[in-house]
Amino acid sequence: MLLFLIIFFCITTNILLGCYLAIYLGFGPPDWKTALNQVIDIPRFQAYWDILQARVSVLPILRKKHSASKGNPHSTTNQITGNLNPQQIGNTDSSSNNSVAAANNDIANDDFISTIITDQTAKTWFIQEEHIEVALMKLNIAIKKSGQFASELDWRIRSFRSEITLEDVKQFLNELRDDCRNYLESQASITEQMKNRLDEFGVLKNLAEEIDYANMEQSAQIETTLSNLDHFELTDNPNEGTTRLIKELANLRLVRHRLRDMQDRAFVHIIFNEKREETIPQQLFIDESFGMYNRIGLEVTIREWWQQKRHEKELITFALLDFVKFGEANEEHGIMICNKIIKFFGSMLKERFEEPDLVGIYFGNCFLVAAINTSPKKTIAEIERIRQWCEKTTFRYNDGKEKMRLQLTCAITESLAMQSENDVMTALEKTLTAAKKAGRNHTFYYVPGPLDNPPEKIAAPDFGEEGTEINLT
């Protein structure tokens, strides 16, 4: 063994010495770095090198994010997810205007990091699977980037509204105009790629037409916003300008949500139709803004349950919980504040419905709960408790000076052994629609069966949920 090591050392030393002499005398690469690059240029090593560079490039940002979270006692994670029990969340210490600005920057950094990670995942996936659903995901990423910018801009406008000058309004106006133009450019490029591949939709071509219509609707809204901004006449009162900007951001948010929901639905339908569920990266199952399952993750998981025949062996009860007039709440109180509520509410649902139950955001601001081996009666009682709790809860922000109240409309149904997962989800969505048409802020239940009875309103007792105050700042 010793002899082998001596021989290996001698050979290695001679090779290194030879390389050094070749470089020194001008017969080899000019330096060691160039020599190393020539080795790395081999395709197999180059691929590994590219992956390593991509991962290392993110590390400084992640370290910056980690330091900001530890250094800022008012970070979003500490406020919302540090303690999930509504009864135990008390008022936090008041923060100065500088602290509010710092918290705003932390939120923006979190969103930016999430976007970068998602973008890298999609690029890797695109190399592996060049299918039409990848084009959908690229458009989804463009929407999220624009949405995160809009949320951050809305937060800045509201945070410093009392101190905003005309110069500030001009700056915000220019930022929004630039973002709209950048998004339109990205959307046009991706949409053109999709139109050139419409034949890949096959029997789902109607979905492509719906997406195309939603794209045109969003483009029209953005063009309208740009026209409004170009003809924006500033007065001596900056508050008038900020009010107009907030309204434009609210309009953009509505069409952005509709397009995103339609894309998610089309994405899973295409994946299921082509039987490519196993090709989806796990990162795409999670809504990175709220840390829970999104529409893709929910539907893929439920489909797996049906493939495993779990619906034939276990009782599964489904529920949808949708905030009443949440769009108006976004416009009045701000996107960031409402996002904090969604994050808090989602964490509370995950605490009440633990694994193997399933919790996630199904569409818009609507949550889906799938309870395993839980009777409809028990699920109805739990959902009603949550609805009544929400009705009596006050959310406070801006050091407790501002407050808001919200309500929920809920729908519940159970799965039968002979039903497909599509049958169950369709019935659940129709039940939610019926509940909304009946006046909102209540729970409807649909009993599946051969008679196809209409959904019925639940006459639940008062569970005695006490009024709670949640401080979001």
Secondary structure as GFF3:
##gff-version 3
##sequence-region A 1 473
A	DSSP	alpha_helix	2	25	.	.	.	ID=ss1
A	DSSP	alpha_helix	32	40	.	.	.	ID=ss2
A	DSSP	alpha_helix	43	71	.	.	.	ID=ss3
A	DSSP	alpha_helix	76	80	.	.	.	ID=ss4
A	DSSP	three_ten_helix	86	88	.	.	.	ID=ss5
A	DSSP	alpha_helix	97	128	.	.	.	ID=ss6
A	DSSP	alpha_helix	132	159	.	.	.	ID=ss7
A	DSSP	three_ten_helix	161	163	.	.	.	ID=ss8
A	DSSP	alpha_helix	166	195	.	.	.	ID=ss9
A	DSSP	three_ten_helix	198	204	.	.	.	ID=ss10
A	DSSP	alpha_helix	205	230	.	.	.	ID=ss11
A	DSSP	alpha_helix	238	274	.	.	.	ID=ss12
A	DSSP	three_ten_helix	277	279	.	.	.	ID=ss13
A	DSSP	three_ten_helix	282	285	.	.	.	ID=ss14
A	DSSP	beta_strand	286	287	.	.	.	ID=ss15
A	DSSP	beta_strand	292	293	.	.	.	ID=ss16
A	DSSP	alpha_helix	295	307	.	.	.	ID=ss17
A	DSSP	alpha_helix	310	313	.	.	.	ID=ss18
A	DSSP	beta_strand	316	323	.	.	.	ID=ss19
A	DSSP	alpha_helix	326	333	.	.	.	ID=ss20
A	DSSP	alpha_helix	335	352	.	.	.	ID=ss21
A	DSSP	beta_strand	358	363	.	.	.	ID=ss22
A	DSSP	beta_strand	366	372	.	.	.	ID=ss23
A	DSSP	alpha_helix	376	391	.	.	.	ID=ss24
A	DSSP	beta_strand	393	397	.	.	.	ID=ss25
A	DSSP	beta_strand	402	405	.	.	.	ID=ss26
A	DSSP	beta_strand	408	414	.	.	.	ID=ss27
A	DSSP	alpha_helix	421	437	.	.	.	ID=ss28
A	DSSP	beta_strand	443	446	.	.	.	ID=ss29
A	DSSP	beta_strand	456	457	.	.	.	ID=ss30
A	DSSP	beta_strand	468	471	.	.	.	ID=ss31
###
